[in-house]
Amino acid sequence: MPDSNQDPQRPGDQDNITGTGTGTGPGTRRGFEGLKVYALEHKIDIALWATRALTLLFCFSYILPIFGSASSSYQKALMSNAASSALRLHQRIPSIQFTRESFVTLIMEDSAHYLFYSIIFMYSAPITMVLVPIFLFALLHFASFTLRLLDILGRNNALLSRFLISLVEFQQRNMLRGAAFVEIFLMPLAVVSVFMGRVSLLTPVLYYRFLSMRYSSRRNAYTRTMFYELRMSATYAVDRPGVPQFIRSFVHKIITFTSSLAPPIVPSQNQ
């Protein structure tokens, strides 16, 4: 779905990568007492940290089934991700009105996108690649908030822990690009999975809607940028001398078709 007439926008911050903006200032109490006070004042943030930890745990358990079957861990990973998305959505939009404007605002949130994503695949047969984006997002969020908790505890001597978490944050852009690539690749995989009997006929339809929302995201342009880069790479590859004309024509037709499916882009707004 790349827009053939648009250059990629500069990737924005993924929803809540670095938390909710509630930081630790000079007057913040330190140690376990400070952590207790912080937890009481930021209950939803702590709940998000816990649900993301569960997402990571169940993703690992899916690969190495130690807490039940792999299919059970797969479903629980999606359920914990849905819980994280719902909590984050509540932070972004505390009160929801039953109006068209409220609904439009709701579905433009990245958290709503991944709540929808979890529901799409929750009751289908396990597809390993489905867990990749939610694992990467959970890892980034969990690492960022863990750094904050370590700061409150005053555990500056925990160099190994801080190094590992900082390493994850240093790779944030690559991880978000990887998640965006998987989001795109899952579209044809969902279609193939229908013929394999792993998902229902409705799954590709719903997933196309999810991918359209990701493409139109105002806060995270990684999916849109990845579409653009894939289009440019494919065009460059087939336009080289020596590539048979029928292959070149076929690829260009695919690019034109997918470009025609691209949804309109909502202008970015500072939020």
N, C-alpha and C positions, 0 to 999 in steps of 0.2 A: 503494500500500500504506500509506497513512497510517492511524494508529491513531486512530479517531474519539473515543476516550475518554481520550486522553492528550495533555497539553500537551507541547511540545517541550522536551527537555532542553537545558541550556546546552551549546553545542558544545564538544567537547573538542579537544585538540591532535591533529592528524593525526599518525600514526605517523612519528616521526623528522623532523619538520619542522625542528627546531633541532638535529639531530644526535643523538648517542647519549649526551650528557651529559658527554663528556670535553672539558672546556673548557681554557682557557689561564689559568693562575694567575700570581701575581706572580713565581714562580721559573722560569717557562717561558723557555727560551733563545730569543733573537730572531735574525732574519736567516736567511740560507739554511742556515746550520748548524743553527739551531733547527728550521727546516722539515724538514731531513733527519732529525733525531732524532724529530720528531713523526710523520713518515711511517713510520719504522721501528716506532714504538710503536703506531701506529693503522693497520695495513695494510688492514683491512677498511673503515675509514672512507674511506681514500684510494681503494680499489677502488670503493666506492659513489659517490664523487664522480666518478670516471672513467666509470662506467656511466651515470650520470645525464647527464653531458656528452654521451655518445654518444646517449642518448635524444633530447636536444635537437637534436643535429646531424642525426639521421636524420628527426626530425619536420620540420625546416627543409628537408631534402633531399627529403622527400615533396612538399612544396609547390613547391619549386624544384629539380627533379631535376638535381643536379650530380654526384652520386656513384652513377650507375647509374639504373635505372628507378624510377618512383614506387612501383610495387608492391614492388620489392626494398627500398626505403627504409622502406616501411610495415612490412614483416615484420621488418626489422632494428630498427626502433624498438620494436616489441613484444618482440623478443628481448632487447634491452638492458634494457627495463623488467622483464622476467622475471628477468634476472640481478640487477638491483638488489633486486627483491623477495625473491629467494632469499638474497642476502647479508644483507639486513636481517632476514629470518626466522631465519637462523643466529645473528645477534646476539641476537635476542629469546629464541630457544629453542636453545641450543648443542647439546643432546643430545636426540634423539627416541627414545622407546621405542615399541615396537609394541603399544600398549595402547589401549583405547577412550578412556581419560581423556587420554592424550597426543594422540590424534587430535582430540578435542574442543577441547583447548587450542590446537592448531595452527590449526584453521580459524577460531578466534575472533580471530586476529591479522590486522590490516589488511594486513600484507605478504603473507599467504597469499591474501587476497582478490584482490589485484592480480596475483599470480602466476597465479591461476586465470583472471583477466580476460584476461591476455596469451595464455594457452593457448586460450581460447575463440575469439579472433579472429585468431590468428596465421596460420592457413591458409585463411581465408575471403577473399573478394574485398575489396579495400580499401574501408573506410568512413571518410571523413575525420573524422567526429565521434568515432570510437573513440580517436583520438590526442589529443583535447583533454584528458581527465583526466590521462593519463600525462605529457603535456607540462607541465601546470600543476604537478603534484606534483614532477616532475623539476626544474622551474625554481625552485621554493621551496627544495627540498633543496639544490640546487647553489648557489643564492645564499647560503643560510645558512652552508654549509660554506666557501664562498669567503671570506666575511667573517672566519671563524676563521683561515683561512690568511693573509689579509692582516694580521691582528693579529700572527700569529707572525712574519711577514716584517718587521713594523714599518713597513709602507708607509702610514703615516697621511697622507702627502701625496698619495696617490692619491685625491683628493677625488671625481673624476668616477666612478671605479669604485665607490667606497664609496657614493656617492649613488645610483647606479643599483641597486645591490644592496639598499640600505636601502629604496629605493622599492618594490621587489618585496616585501620583507618587510612594509612598511606596508600593502600590498594583500593580505596573506595571507588575511584573512577573506573578502574578496570573491572571491578566486581559489578558495578551498575551497568556497564556496557555488556558484560557477560549475561546478566539477567535479562537485558533487553533483547539480546540475540536469541536466547532461549524462548522468550515470549513470542518472537516472530516464527521461529522454527516449529513451535508447537502447533501452529495453524495447519500446515500440511500434515503433520503427524496426527492431528486429531481427525483429519479426513481419512487418512490411511487406517487409523484405529477403528473407524466405523466398519470397514470391510473386514477387519480382523475380529470383529465382534467384541472389542474391548470397551467401546463407548457407544452411546445411543446416537441416533440420527440427529438429535437435537444438540448434541455437544458441539459440533463444529459451528453451528449457527450461533449458539450462545458465546462461543469463544471468539468468533469474529466480532461480536459486539464488544467483548472485553478488549480485544486488540484495537478496535476503533477508539475506545475510551483512552487507552494508553497512548495511542498516536496523537490524540487531541489534548493530552495532559498539559495544563498550564504550569505545573510545578516541576515536572520532570520531562525533559525533552530527549532523554536517552533513546527511547524506542523510535521516535521520529528521526533522530540523527542516525541510528543504526540502519533504518530503512534507506535513508539517503546514501549511506556509505555502501550498502549492499548493491543498490542500483548502480552507483558509479563503478564499483568493482566489476559487476557483471557486464556493463556496457564496455568498459575498457578491455575486458577479456575477450569478448566476441568481436570487437572492432579491429583486432589486430590482424595484420596480413596473414594469410594462410588458413584462417578459419573458414570452413565451408559456408556458402551463402545460406543454405537451408537452416543451419544451426544459428547463424546470426539473425535470420528473420524470425525463427522460433523464439529465441531469447528476447528479442525486442517486442514481440507480440505479448509475451508473458509480462514484461515490464510495463507495457502500455495497459494491459488488463489490470494488473495490481495497482497501478497509479490511478486508474479510474475508480477503484474502490476506496481510495483515500477519503476520509471524512474531512469536512471543513475545519480549519484551525481557528480556535478562539484566541483572540489577541491576548498576549501575556499581560498579567496584572500583578502589581506588587502587593503581596499579602503579608 
